[in-house]
């Protein structure tokens, strides 16, 4: 995959795969920067699929591949966790 593509406009993912000794926390930081720099007209799930297809097979054990795969789970429908409905409404004064 080329350095600057619609799926990786700043080349962040491209460069992450070229950093020797990169750690998973480093990859998460790069992933967040990538997600924030993705153009509004790009669908993140499709961009992730393209990046995994481009890099995942060649680098299956790379921490960035793991982070990209975890990122695909973020695209699932969000579930409510809490809010006013989950709080105890009984008043004990």
C-alpha positions as CSV (number, residue, x, y, z in Angstrom):
1,X,0.0,0.0,0.0
2,X,1.2,3.5,-0.8
3,X,2.1,6.0,1.9
4,X,-0.7,8.6,1.4
5,X,-4.0,7.0,0.4
6,X,-7.6,7.9,1.1
7,X,-7.6,5.2,3.9
8,X,-4.3,6.5,5.4
9,X,-4.2,10.2,4.4
10,X,-1.2,11.2,6.6
11,X,0.6,7.9,6.1
12,X,0.5,7.1,9.8
13,X,-0.3,3.5,9.5
14,X,2.2,3.0,6.7
15,X,4.9,4.5,8.9
16,X,3.9,2.5,12.0
17,X,4.7,-0.7,10.2
18,X,8.2,0.6,9.5
19,X,9.1,1.6,13.1
20,X,11.4,-1.0,14.7
21,X,10.4,-2.1,18.2
22,X,7.1,-0.3,18.2
23,X,4.8,-1.2,21.1
24,X,1.1,-1.8,21.2
25,X,0.5,1.5,23.3
26,X,2.5,3.3,20.6
27,X,0.2,1.8,18.0
28,X,-2.9,2.8,19.9
29,X,-1.7,6.4,19.9
30,X,-1.0,6.3,16.2
31,X,-4.4,4.7,15.7
32,X,-6.1,7.6,17.5
33,X,-4.3,10.2,15.5
34,X,-5.2,8.2,12.3
35,X,-8.9,8.1,13.3
36,X,-9.0,11.8,14.0
37,X,-7.3,12.6,10.7
38,X,-9.6,10.5,8.6
39,X,-11.8,12.6,6.3
40,X,-15.4,12.9,7.2
41,X,-16.5,11.3,3.9
42,X,-14.5,8.1,4.6
43,X,-16.2,5.2,6.4
44,X,-13.8,4.2,9.2
45,X,-14.9,0.5,9.0
46,X,-14.1,0.3,5.3
47,X,-10.8,2.1,5.8
48,X,-9.9,-0.4,8.5
49,X,-10.8,-3.3,6.3
50,X,-8.6,-2.0,3.5
51,X,-5.7,-1.4,5.9
52,X,-5.9,-4.8,7.4
53,X,-6.1,-6.4,3.9
54,X,-3.0,-4.4,2.9
55,X,-0.8,-5.0,6.0
56,X,-2.4,-7.8,8.0
57,X,-1.4,-10.8,5.9
58,X,2.2,-9.6,5.5
59,X,2.5,-8.6,9.2
60,X,0.1,-10.8,11.2
61,X,2.1,-10.5,14.5
62,X,2.7,-6.8,14.3
63,X,1.1,-4.8,17.2
64,X,-0.5,-2.4,14.7
65,X,-2.3,-5.3,13.0
66,X,-3.7,-6.2,16.4
67,X,-4.8,-2.6,17.0
68,X,-6.4,-2.3,13.6
69,X,-8.4,-5.5,14.3
70,X,-9.5,-4.2,17.6
71,X,-10.6,-1.0,15.9
72,X,-13.0,-3.0,13.7
73,X,-14.9,-4.0,16.9
74,X,-15.4,-0.3,17.7
75,X,-17.6,0.0,14.6
76,X,-20.3,-2.2,16.1
77,X,-23.5,-0.7,17.3
78,X,-22.9,1.0,20.7
79,X,-24.8,-0.4,23.7
80,X,-26.1,1.7,26.5
81,X,-24.2,1.3,29.7
82,X,-25.7,3.3,32.5
83,X,-27.5,6.6,32.3
84,X,-30.4,7.8,34.3
85,X,-32.4,4.6,33.7
86,X,-29.8,2.4,35.5
87,X,-29.6,4.6,38.6
88,X,-31.5,3.8,41.7
89,X,-34.5,6.1,41.9
90,X,-35.6,5.4,45.4
91,X,-35.1,8.4,47.7
92,X,-33.7,7.7,51.1
93,X,-33.5,10.9,53.0
